[in-house]
């Protein structure tokens, strides 16, 4: 039961976007379309789960004085794998996400889970924590990207949803639109699930 909570906490109770408010820079920058948002979410989740696994595996071998540099080397290895894989198999998405793929290395969500959880817990718990946090991030950035694309372009994953008479709210695909959507979603979640309940 305790291991299951490592997975479920990251989905809502400790959701990195809606509860902890970390990793907002890539969330705002790449969530202008649902495709880009889900692509970034999947990339960050792969790095998170893989680095949690490795960091948990070597945690007893790493001297405390050099743990952060070691964590960054491990994380950057998986970011490089992700970058090359996306460049080879999803070049359009790779071009669209651009610099934000290599910047996963310094994402607070990834390093924060490595330091706060993976470096102190065993493998299975660390994998579950990474998977739950990653899925919570995919859900958050995916919802934000979908709302912004629908209101800003009238499309979802590039397919037209709204009639031709729809006048897009261009602000939604600009940075202020990202703040507006995140603010409304946080307010809605706080209304439905007060922090002390979830």
LINVENGI-V521302 format. One record per backbone hydrogen bond with DSSP energy under -1.0 kcal/mol. CO is the residue of the C=O (numbers start at 0). NH is the residue of the N-H. Records with the same first field share a line. If there is no record, write none. Layout:
CO = NH / NH
This chain:
0 = 4
1 = 5
3 = 7
4 = 8
7 = 11
8 = 13
11 = 14
14 = 18 / 19
15 = 21
22 = 26
23 = 27
24 = 28
25 = 29
32 = 36
33 = 37
34 = 38
35 = 39
36 = 40
37 = 41
38 = 42
39 = 43
40 = 44
41 = 45
42 = 46
43 = 47
44 = 48
45 = 49
46 = 50
47 = 51
48 = 52
49 = 53
50 = 54
51 = 55
52 = 56
53 = 57
57 = 60 / 61
62 = 65
65 = 69
66 = 70
67 = 71
68 = 72
69 = 73
70 = 74
71 = 75
72 = 76
73 = 77
74 = 78
75 = 79
76 = 80
77 = 81
78 = 82
79 = 83
80 = 84
81 = 85
82 = 86
83 = 87
84 = 88
85 = 89
89 = 93
90 = 94
91 = 95
92 = 96
93 = 97
96 = 99
97 = 100
98 = 102
100 = 103
101 = 104
102 = 105
103 = 106
106 = 110
107 = 111
108 = 112
109 = 113
110 = 114
111 = 115
112 = 116 / 117
113 = 118
116 = 119
121 = 125
122 = 126
123 = 127
124 = 128
125 = 129
126 = 130
127 = 131
128 = 132
129 = 133
130 = 134
131 = 135
132 = 136
133 = 137
134 = 138
135 = 139
136 = 140
137 = 141
138 = 142
139 = 143
140 = 144
141 = 145
142 = 146
143 = 147
144 = 148
145 = 149
146 = 150
147 = 151
148 = 152 / 153 / 154
149 = 153
150 = 168
153 = 160 / 161
155 = 158
158 = 155
162 = 165
167 = 169
168 = 171
169 = 172
170 = 173 / 176
173 = 176 / 177
174 = 178
175 = 179
176 = 180
177 = 181
178 = 182
179 = 183
180 = 184
181 = 185
182 = 186
183 = 187
184 = 188
185 = 189
186 = 190
187 = 191
188 = 192
193 = 196 / 197
